[in-house]
Amino acid sequence: MSNPNESLNQKVKLDDVATEAGVSKTTVSRVLNNRGYISEKTRKKVHEAVELLNYHPNEIARSLFINKTFIIGLIFPTTSNPFYGQLIFHLENTCESLGYKVLLCNSQGREDKEKSYLEMLQRHQVDGIIAGSHNRGILEYDNPNLPLVGIDRYLSKNTPVVSGDNYDGGKKATQLLIDKGCKKIIHINGSPSLETPANLRREAYEDTMRENQYLPQSYIMGGNVIETIFDENLNMDGIFASDDLIASSVIKEAKKRNINIPGDLKVVGYDGSEVTRMLLPELTTIQQPVKEIAELAVELLLKQINGERESEMEWKLPVKLIESETT
């Protein structure tokens, strides 16, 4: 029996495990990769040798052998946004439960970083990519051999996208404000140039306003737009914000101006992440099924990795209205 302390100062190899267990390198490899029939006695001897020598398999060599890295790439604009933070947590947790690790890339909304990360992930031969960030003109997403799923982003015409039901969420939010007696309702949203199902929130707002004989009025978030909205719309009585961070900024500005919420102004946000619900429990919001979105995205990606293709390209999961003190 060899002394395991002798191997502490040098890298333990497959040969060392084979010698310690008294079997061939091929047998050790088959045990570690769970391939072919191996007697329980032999399997036990190999695992004992692995533990004794503190052997760690070469993952790169293993991935070449089985043609899989068991690594999933994630590309998102930021982890600082509570919605993305919670989504990434569930993505990583779901991948880990299925034997996959993740490489996380924060694109910060920049096209150059997104392209660079996309190329890097492919160089590292990740098994697939889940992306919630997308700038126009990134042709690498059109690679037919790349297992890929978008979350709330249209990446290419052949890439499945998973999201909450944005149109239903927008309709729920707008109709609630109307039912509460609001007539001058402003909508604040992100850039309409982004190719995202989230644009349906604005579309639902506009349709619902017109159906109720009210004039829709939307603003694009950025700069001092919230101050501008308050300056230009003195008679507004409702605001539907396309995410909870925007809604929180609206509430902050209203307090600065001594505008009572919900007495003078009613506010509805969107996303309903756990962090936001904890910090702003008074906010009425449309809650997205974050855990279910993550699980479905991973499920669809693994199907592609295993050679299966879905005919359906867009998957919408139900959202939930959480009514609180801001309405």
Secondary structure, DSSP 8 states (H G I E B T S, - for coil): ---GGGGTTS---HHHHHHHHTS-HHHHHHHHTT-S---HHHHHHHHHHHHHHT----HHHHHHHHT---EEEEEES-SSSHHHHHHHHHHHHHHHHTT-EEEEEE-TT-HHHHHHHHHHHHHTT-SEEEES---TT-GGGG-TTS-EEEESS---TTS-EEEE-HHHHHHHHHHHHHHTT--SEEEEE--TTS--TTHHHHHHHHHHHHHTT---EEEE--TTHHHHHHHH-TT--EEEESSHHHHHHHHHHHHHTT--TTTT-EEEEEE--HHHHHH-TT-EEEE--HHHHHHHHHHHHHHHHTT---S--EEEE--EEE--TT-
